[in-house]
Structures are given as structure tokens and as C-alpha cells.
Amino acid sequence: MTRSAEFRSDDFQPFHDSITIFKQAFRVARAIIGVGIEKKDSGIIRNAGFLFRSIASKAWEDRSLTLRQIDQVGMKSIKIFTCKGINSIEKLSKQDPGYVELVGRCSSRFICLANNTNQLLNRHPPFGNNIVAAAKSFPKFTIGVDEQYLLLHQGAKPVQAVLKLSIGVANAGKNMRVKTRSNSSLHASIVVWNSNDDLVEFKRIQVKALMEGPRTIDIKPLFASVDTKMSIQVSCDECAGLQEVFEYRPQAEPEEFPQTAVDDTLRCVDLGAGLEIDSSDDDLIDLTDAAAMERMMDTHVGGGKEKSFAAKDAPAPRKYGSKRSYEHSEHNNIAEIQENHRKKSRNNASRNNHINNHLIMSFSDEEDQLA
């Protein structure tokens, strides 16, 4: 098959052009993230971060090709892993090294039938140990949310939560042998947004700093309705497939959230479903009647004044001081997390009782001295 004359030019070099394109794509993606931060749009930041990580790993983040980030794992190995349901670095890190390196006859013709075999790759030790160890060396992020207290306004204003986020790395004691472009250090991006994709907080920190100890972030998000939630995403900029996402909702009564006009409209539509409303000419407003227009304006102005007076007379915010802690980690199930919360509450109660007893004893000593 002969090539066209236009592709024989020395100026047209697709491989070298692709290197230049991928080198500049990092700057473009980082610039898009800056635009998202300026506009307070988390959707732009998350999509640009997805593109940035995919370019860094040379594979789409939601595909099994992210396993290419591990040495000694090629396309054939990825296909066999995928047939076995191992399509991410996290799943590969949980496999038995002997299960990975057992001798098997999985040729490219029968790769799709690998589910019927008991072996994966035709390799010898210590291949399995090296692969699993490399998968475990990638950073595993953890997310913790400590709810300090809630500011409640009895429906006059949105509920405000005072939270303290704790971001760390679970495998901090293990050596990380992760290849990055230009051997740069690993960075973690922390994105916090609400249900409307509005940006609440954005931080970028080195993974090395997270390995030394968890970092805390204080935020005060607003929740306008019961369905409003806050999402927290932690991901590694230089690696794909390592992101962790956690969702938080305040535990407050529905009466504490403001009733918006949209909710009232939807409620009226539901109540009026199936009813026939007869309209007459008496319901129409004559725009040429000056007196009728003046009465209508007075009605609207009076209603606005009543609303303003009601806002001024709104009750003061109340602090709901029940402190809660939420953890997001694959090593802790729901029962363990609840038990940890009970232990923390018991420790706090015993600490408060000790402080109260100490204060009572000090006050009694002062009274004896005065007497």
C-alpha cells in the first residue's frame, strides 16, 4: 500500500508532533483548572483534573489501561487482568502474588476465555510479588470529616455546618515507587463542592506532606435544603485511578431548612394535579385602569415590607453542638466506624465530668477560704 505524496514530507512528523502536543496539554489543563477556580465552578476543575491525570498516565482514568502505570504490565497482561475482573490498581493490590504468577496457557486467541482458567500469567516468581508490591506502593488517600457544630436559623437561613476535614495517606509507612513525568514529586488535589457544583474549597498539597501526617482543613458550607449534599474528592495529579470521593449531609430536621419558592411551586403542582380550574374574565387585570394598577402596586409593596419585618424579627441562630466524626476508608466497615464514634463520645463525656468535678472542688476550696 503506497502512501500519498502529502504524507511523505519531512515537515510532517506525527510522532514528534504528538510529543509536543502532550507536553503542552499539561499547561492547558492546568490553565483550565485556574479558570474553574476563578469562576467557582467545580465541574470545570474536576473535568480538567480528569484530563490532566489521563494525560499523565497516558490512559483514560476510568479504564483498565491505568494498570500501564505499573512496570512489567503490558497490553496482554491488562487484557487477562480485565477478563478476571481486575481493572484497577486497587483491585490488583488485593490479589495474591501466587495467583498472579501461576503458570497458565492464556494465548491471545483465548484471552476472552480466561475466566474458565485458574491461572493468569505465564510468569515465574518473584513476578507476582513485584507486581502486587508496585500496586500497593501507590498512595491510598483517606478522608475524615469532623462535624464541630451546626448553625440553625429555624428555616430563616440555610443551615451552616462548621466542619474540619482530615486528609491523609493510609500506606504512609511504605515506599512509593511511582514513575512520573520528569521524575517530579506527587501532588494531591482536594476539591470540595455542593450539589449545585459550586466550589466550596480547593487545595493542592504534596503527597510527601500527607505521608508525614494528616492535614486538616476548616470549612463552613451552607445547605439550603434537605437534599443538598457536599462532596469531597482527593486525587493524585500525576497518577490516574487513585481518587477517593466522600459525601456529607447534615443531620438536621427538615424544618430547619428554608422553604424555597421552587419547593412551593412543585407542591402546588402536586396538589392541583387532576383538578379542573375554570377561569373567567374577572381574573384578568386591566392595564389601562390606573386605580387598579395603583392598588396592585400597594399590595406588592406592603407584602415586601411585611417580609422585611419578618426577616428582622427572625430568631437568632442556634448552635447544634453534637459533634460527629465521619471516616472514609476501605479498612473500616460501618460497624467499626460506629463503635469508634461511641468510644469517642464516651471519652469526651468522661473528660467533661472530670473537668466539672475539678471545678466544683476548686470552688468549694475558695468558699472555705472566704469563710
Secondary structure, 3 states (H helix, E strand, C coil): CCCCHHHCCCCCCHHHHHHHHHHHHHHHHHHHHHHHHHHCEHHHHHHHHHHHHHHHHCCCCCCHHHHHHCCCCCHHHHHHHHHCCCCCHHHHHCCCHHHHHCCCCCCHHHHHHHHHCCCCCCCCCCHHHHHHHHHHCCCCEEEEEEEEEEEECCCCCCEEEEEEEEEEECCCCCCCCCCCHHHCCCEEEEEEEECCCEEEEEEEEEHHHHHHCCEEEEECCEECCCCCCEEEEEEECCCCCCCEEEEECCCCCHHHCCCCHHHHHHHHHHHCCCCCCCCCHHHCCCCCCHHHHHHHHHHHHHHHHHHHHHHHCCCCCEEECCCEEEEECCCCCHHHHHHHHHHHHHHHHHHHHHHHHHHHHHHHHHHHHHC
